[in-house]
Amino acid sequence: MPKRQRYGEHVREEGLQIVVLYQPERLAEVLLALRRAGLSAQGCTSLAELLALLRQRPWNAVVLDVHALGPEAYTLITRLRRSRDLIIVAGGPGLGPERRILALESGADACLCETSDNRELAYVLHALGRRAGLGISAESPLARLPERSWELRDQGWTLVSPDGHEFALSANERVLVHSLWQKKGRAVARADLAAALAQDGLRAQVVGARSVDVLVSRLRRRLARSGCTLPLRTVYGSGYLFADE
């Protein structure tokens, strides 16, 4: 029976083998996020610990907290890039553009602003590993993580695409999208959409099925100009459905 993985413990498995140097107060949650994503990682909190781990055995990825390392971070990144075949991801709190650019110029493959959601780090490591031929297996929890979907924010006034583009909605667009959003995957008749718009009362001036079509067409074109495809499908003879899954 295989040994059970303890919290924060490195377990050898196929794919990425990651060593993480991070500030002590955040290290545990970063390791937990990577472990939940199916990534194998071991943590440390100082440069001396990191160098000791790198001497112990081969690794193929390192995550460095630039804030914890201070000015030494950039020299270390350059040394690692020159001496080892490693995926290097830098990050940390309060990193402005200049510090992120410096990390990349020093040799980092990616440099992230620290957020409360460590899934971004896991996905970046997964993408870099895949490019290096160290992809995650289909059984990995990371492979089963759901893709980001469309979101409605600000009480329905902002539509956010899966890649983070934000679109401020007009009063009519807000009513239209909200009506379809409530019945995702199901067709909503043009007459019902027109009725919802008429009931809004304040600024909605849409009347009739043809006006609904015009509103949908304008919204599609507006999002297309930003490279986004609105997942509204035309159901011929009926109306529209929001097809985001």
N, C-alpha and C positions, 0 to 999 in steps of 0.2 A: 504493500500500500504506500503511495507516495507521501512524503512528508508534507504536512500542512504548512502553508505559508503563513508566517507570523507577520504582524503589522510592520511595514517598512523593511522587511527582509528581502535580500536579493535572491531570486530563484532562477536558475538557468533554464532557459527555454528558447525555442527558435525565434528569430527576429531580433528586434532591437534589445541591446543590453545597455542600460543607461545609468550613468552616475550623476547625481544631482547635488550641486552645492548651492545651498539656499540659506537665507536668514533663519535662525532657529525657530522663531515664532510662526513661520509659514511652512517650514519644511515638511511637517507631518501631513498637512492637508494636500500639499503638492504631491507627495509620494502616494497618498491615498487615491487621489484623482488619477494618477498614472496607472496605479494598480487596478483600479476599477475599469480602466480602458484596456486592460489586458497587456499592459507594458511592464517589463521587468526593470526595476530601478532600485538603486541603493543610494542613500543620502548621506551627506556630510555637511558640516557648517564652517569649515575653515580650509584655507589653502593647503596647510600641512596634511590634513586628512585626505583632501582630494588627491594630492600627489602620491600619498601612500597607497590609495586605492588604485590609481592608474598604474602603479608599479606591480601590483599584486597579480593582475590578469588583464587580458585584452578587453576593451570596451569598444563599442562602436558609436556611442553618442554621449554627449555631456551637456548638462543644463547648468548655466552659470548665472547666479544673481549678481549683476554688476554692482548694485547698491551695496551688497554685503562685502564684496571684494574691494570696493573703492578703486583708486587709480590703477591698482595692479591688474584689474580685470582685463584691460585692453592689451597689456603686455602678455598676460597669460593666454589670451585668445590667439595672439600672433604665434606664440611658442607652440601651442597645441596644433595650430594649423600647419606649421612648418614641419613638425616632428611626427605627427600621427595622422592616420586616415580616420578622422572622426567627424561625425555630425555634431556641430556646435550650435546650440541655441542659447542666446543671451536674453536676459530679462531683468525685471525688478521694478520696484515702485519709483515713481517720479522721474522716469526717463523721458526727457524731452527729445525732440528730433535730432539735435546735435549729438547727444550721447548715443542714440540708437544708430545714427549714421556712422559714428566712430567705431562702434562695435562691429558693424558690417564691414567697414574698411579694414578693420583689424583681422577679419577672417571668419566672423560668425556667419552661419548659413541663414539665420533668422534672428531678429531681435524684437521682443514683444513687450508692450506695456503691461504691467501687472494688473490683473483684474480679479474679481472675486470668483470668476468662473474659469477653473483650470482646464476645462475641456478644450479650450483653444490651444493650449500647450500640447495636449495629447494629440490633437488633430495635426498640428504642425509637425510633431515628431513622426507621426504616422506617414504624412506626405513625404517628408524628407527620407524616411526609411524606405518607402516604396520606390522612390527615385534611385536609391542606392541598392535596390534589390533585396531589401530587408523588410518586406511587407508583412502586415499582420494577417494571420490565418483567418479563414472564414469563421472559425469557432470563437475568435476573440470577442470579448464584450465590445471593443471599439468598433468592430465590423457590424455589430448589431445596434449601435447607437442610432437613433433616428436622425434623419437629415433635418436641418432647420426648415421651417415652413413660414408661410406668410403670417404676419401679425397685424392686429389692429391695436393702436395705442392712443393715448390722450382722449379717452372716451369716444373712440371711433373716428377721430378727426385726422389721424395719421395712419397710413397704410405702409407697412414695412416689408420689403421683399426678403427672401431667404438670404441674399448676399448683403443685406444691411441698407439698401437704398430706402430712403424715407420720402413719402409723398403726402403732402398736405392735401386733404380732400375738401372740395367745396361742400356746401350744404346738401346739394342734390346728390353728389357723388357719395357722401357719407351715408345718406339714406339708402341709396342703391346698394352699396357694398354691404352695409349692415343687414339688409333684407336677405341678400344672397348668403352672407356669412352664417346667418342663423340656421340655414338649411343646406349646409355644405353637402355636396354630392347629390343633391336632389334638385330637379328642375323647378324654377319659380316662373309662373306665367307672367307675360308682359303686363297683362291687366292688373295682376296683383302688385307688381312693381310700380306701376303707374298710380295705383291706389295708395300705396305707402308714401310715395312722393307727394301726392295731393294732401295727405293727412298731416305732413310735416308742418305746413301752415305758414312758417315764417318767411323763408326765402325760396322755397320750392315752387317752380313755375312750370314743371313738366306736366303735360297733359297728353294722354294717349300712348299707344304702343309705339308709334313711329318716333316719338320724342324719347322714349326709353332707348331705342336702338341708337339714336344720335348720341345720347349721353354715354352709352357703353362704348361706342366707336371713339369718341373723344378721349375717354379715359384710357382705352387701349393704346391710342396713338401717343398720348402723353407719357405713358410708362415706357413705350417702345423707344422713345427718344433717349431714354437712359439705359437702354439695352435690356429692359425687363419685359417679360411676357406675362401679362395678367392672366391667371388661370380661370378666366370666365369662358365657358363653352356655350355656344349657341345651340339650343335645342329646337330644331326646326319644327314649326307648327305649334310651339309651346312658349318658350322663353329662354331663360339662361340658367346655368348652374355654376357655382363656384367649385372648381375641381381640384383644389389644393389637397394633397394627401400627405 
